[in-house]
Amino acid sequence: MNTRPPDPGAIAGYRLAAVERLAGAATSGLLLLCDHASNAVPPELGALGLPSGEFERHIAYDIGADGVTRHLAELSHAPALMTRVSRLVIDCNRAADDPTLIMQLSDRAIVPGNRNLAAAERQARIARYYRPYHDAIGATIDAMSAAAMPPVLLSIHSFTPCWKGTERRWHAGVLWDKDPRLAEVLLNGLSAEPALVVGDNEPYSGRLFGDTLYQHGTTRGLAHAILEIRQDLIATERGQRAWAARIAAIMTAALANGAANHDLNSIRFYGSHTGP
């Protein structure tokens, strides 16, 4: 899904929004997040000095994650929050002081618009595109907790089928830190399909200090996990719908029995492998 903005020269005063909220029931018990939903670049940043083709690659966004999140939100009647700027502008799934927050080099692509970035410009991007997303997450968690119960946080991501010449055999991976509640649900649910190869903290680890789920899950005691889906499986709407239906079935069953089996919608502090 190409979500780059229209030509800013054709629209006077055009300004790219930082976050999109998909409406859902505050009582659903589930909040969906998509940290890398868009490959759009704010008009004032041009194309960051990159050719247009780079924005169709995984370095700019998580291919297919936007569509999966939208279909999943519809099926599960859950609210969703999605970034609206490319991860090349700023990576909202990082701590604000993480050196990879604004990448100068990503998978062999030098990003000229991010090189020698002044401290003031870095802070401006944080204020315009990073803080609004995280503020929206915090406010939505508060509203859902007040309306019914603490929500489960499920973040949708995608990964490349091949990395540095090595094929990735997993169809999906569940990333988590110390809180096992949602990870167990997803690992058990996906592994029930014999044809699926499911990674447990593969192809990445869920132990990342200051990332989205650390900020809003670990520190608040909310059950949380990242679901990574291989990009070739969700590059089309058909694939996105199929994976959304699969995840919705797992989550619907888990939330219906959460209190008895996993205590999903309660506050529990497990801490983090990355520190206190």
N, C-alpha and C positions, 0 to 999 in steps of 0.2 A: 504494500500500500504506500503510494507516494504521497506524502503529506507536506511537501515543501510549499511555502507560501506563494501566492501570486506575485508577479513582478511588482515590486514596491513602487516602481516608477509610474505604474498605471493606476495606483490607488493612493490618493492623497491622504496622509495621516495614518496609513496602515500600521498597526502595531500587533505583533504576535502575542497571543495569550500564553501564559506560562503553564496553565493546568486546565484540564477538562474534567468535569465531574459528570458521571453518568448516574442518573437518578436510580434509586433503589429503596427497598424497605429498610427503615432504621431498625426494624425488628428481625431482620434476616439472620443476624448473628455472624455475618461474613462481610468483610471489606476487601475488595479487589484492588490491587495496585499494579501499575505498569510503568516502570521507571524509564524505559527506553522505547516509548510508543511511537515517537515521531522522528522523522529525518529533516524537519523544517529548521531553517535558519532565519533569525530575525533580519528584516531588511537592512537595518543599519550595519549589520556585519557582513553584508554581501554574501559571498559563498566561502568565506574564510580563506580565500585564495586557492580553493580546490576546484578541479574540474567537476562537472555535474555528475559524472559517472560514479564518483566516490560516494555520493549520497544514496546510491542504490545498494551499497555494500553494508555489511554488518557493523563496520566501524561507525556508521552514522546512526543506526537504530537497530532494534531487535526485530528482524523480519518476521512478520506474521503475528507478533505478540499483540498488536493493536486489535486485529480482528478477533483473535481468540478471547481477549478480554471483553470486547463488546458482546460477543455471542454468549459468553459465560455469564456476564451481568444480566442479560435478558433471561437466560434460562434459570438462573438462581435467584432472580429478583433482588440482587445485592447491589449496593452502590459501588462505583468504581472511580478511582482517581488516576488520571493518566497525564504524563508530561506531554507538552506540545512543542518542545524544542529538541533538536538533535543532541545526542550525547557528546558530539564534537563541540557544541557550544558550551555545555556544562553537563557533567555526569551527576544526575540527582541521586544515584545509588552509591554515593561516596560521602565520607565526612567532609565538612566544609573546609577543613585544613589538610585534606588528603592531597598529596602531590599529583595524583592522577585525576583530580577533579576537573581540570581543563587540560586535555591532552595536546601535546605538541607533536607527538609521533604516535600513530596508531596503525598497527599491522602494515608496516612498510610505507605508510602514507604520512609525509610531513605536512603539518597543518600550519601554513604560513600565518594565518590570522590569529593563531594562538601563541606564536613565538614572540619572545620579549614582551610579554603582556604586562602592562603597567599594573601596579597594585590597585589603583583606583578602578581600572577596567575590570579586574578580577572581582572586586567587591561589588561593582555595578551588576555584573552577571549574577552573582549570588543573590543580590537584592531583587532583581527583576524576574529571575527564572528558577532559582533554587529554593529560596525561602517561601515563595507563594505555594509551591508544591508541598513542602513539608508542613507549612502552616495549615494547609487544607486537610492534610492527613490527620494532624492533631485535632483540628476542630471537628472533623467527621467522627473520629474515635470518641471524642467527648459527647457528641450528640447521640451516637448510637448507644453508648454506655448509659446515658441518662434516660433514653427512651425505652430500653429493654435490658440489654446485657452487654458486657465487654465483647467486642467483635474478634473473630479470628482474622488474621491478616494473611492473605494469599497473594503473593507477587508473581506475575507472569513474565517470563523472559524466554529468549530463544538462543540457540547456539549453532555455530556453523557445522556442517556435516564433516568438514575436513579442516584440520589445523596444522599448519607447517608440514604438509605432506602426509599426515597421519589421519586415516579415516577414523571417525568416531562412531563406535558401534551402538551407542545408546540411542534409544528413541526419545527418551526423556530422562531427566535427572532431578532429584529432590535435594535441595540444598538447605542445610540447617546447622545450628550451632549447638547449644546445650538443651534447649527446650525440645523434647521429642514428640510432643503431642500431635501436631499437625503432620510432621514428617512421617510418623508411623501410619497415620491414616492414608497419606498419599502413596507411600511405598507399598503398603499392603494392598491398597485398591488397584494400583497400576500393575503390580506383580501378579495379580489374580488373572491377568490376561497372558497366557503362555507365550504369545507371539511377541510381546513387548520386552525389550531389554531396558531395564530401569537402573539408573545409577544412583547410588547412595553417596551424596556429596561428590558426584561426578557429573559432568566433566570439570566442574569447579567445586571449591569448598564454600560452604555457607558461613564460614568463620571469618567475617570481615568487620573489623572494628569501625563503628560509625556509619555503616551503610544504612539503607532505609529501614530494614527490619531490626537492626540493632537500635536505632533511634526510637522507633515506635512500637516494637515488639518486646525486645529484651528489656529495655529500661522501664517499660510499663507492665511487664508481666503478662503480655498477651500471647496466646498461641500463634505461631507464625512459621512460614516456610516460603522458599522460592521454588517455583516449578519451572524448570528449563525444558523446552521442547526443541527438538532438532528442526532447523529451519526448512529443510526440504519437505518436511511433513506438514508444514502449515503455511507454505508459500501461496497456496490458493485458498479461496473462500471455502471450498469443499473441505479441505483439510482443517481449516480453522473451525468450521462448524462441528466436524467430527471430534476434534480434541476438546472443544468446549462442552459437547454433550457428554463425553467420557468423564471429564472433571466434574461437571455438574452432578452427575449420578453419584460419584464418590462423595462429594461434599454434602449433598442432600441427605444421604444415608448417615454420614458421620455426625452432622449437626442435629439430626433427629434423635440420635442416641448419645450425643456428646456428654451430657451430664453423667450418664451411667458408665460409659466406656472410656472416655478420654478426658473428660472434664474440660472440653475445648473452650467453652465460654466462661471461664473463670480466670481470675488473676493469680498467677503463680510466678515466682521469680526463680529462674534457674541460673542466672548469670551467663557468662560468656567465656569461651576458651581464650578470647583475645584479651581478657583482663576483667577487673571488677565491674 
